[in-house]
């Protein structure tokens, strides 16, 4: 089984007073507030199966989300061939986690 993980930041352009429940990050597309979530899904015989969806909070990091997703994969009774990550996971902590779990991985370099 091959698995993929994505981080999604959807810009929020509404009232600044209503951003407490949103994820805050560097300014992108004219805002610092986002609806943010991460997805983990499996590719099996060219079909996609969602394994986890998680809302991101301000104190979440890419490595904390990846560690949680790797924990989900450890709990499955299946062999993971490779993990494909989007560019949001390209940092030293994420790469160290992937090496510690001894799985093949691909991450696009920014």
Residue pairs with C-beta under 8 A, 6 or more apart in sequence:
1 42
1 43
1 44
1 78
1 79
1 80
1 81
2 42
2 43
2 44
2 80
2 81
2 82
2 83
2 84
3 40
3 41
3 42
3 43
3 51
3 73
3 80
3 82
3 83
3 84
4 40
4 41
4 42
4 43
4 83
4 84
4 85
5 38
5 39
5 40
5 41
5 65
5 66
5 69
5 83
5 84
5 85
5 86
5 89
6 38
6 39
6 85
6 86
6 88
7 36
7 37
7 38
7 56
7 62
7 65
7 86
7 88
7 89
8 36
8 37
8 38
8 39
9 23
9 25
9 28
9 34
9 35
9 36
10 34
10 35
10 36
11 28
11 29
11 30
11 31
11 33
11 34
12 19
12 22
12 31
12 33
12 34
12 35
13 30
13 31
16 33
19 33
22 33
22 34
22 35
22 36
23 33
23 34
23 35
23 36
23 56
23 57
23 58
23 60
24 32
24 33
24 34
24 58
25 32
25 34
25 36
26 32
28 34
36 55
36 56
37 53
37 54
37 55
37 56
38 52
38 53
38 54
38 56
38 65
38 69
39 50
39 52
39 53
39 54
40 50
40 51
40 52
40 53
40 69
40 72
40 73
41 48
41 49
41 50
41 51
42 48
42 49
42 51
43 49
51 72
51 73
51 76
52 68
52 69
52 72
54 65
54 68
56 65
61 93
62 88
62 89
62 91
62 93
62 94
63 91
63 93
63 94
63 97
66 85
66 89
66 94
66 97
66 98
67 97
70 97
70 98
70 101
73 80
73 83
74 101
80 103
81 104
82 103
82 104
82 105
82 106
83 98
83 103
83 104
83 105
83 106
84 105
84 106
84 107
85 94
85 105
85 106
85 107
86 107
86 108
87 107
87 108
87 109
87 110
89 107
90 107
90 108
90 109
90 110
94 107
95 107
98 105
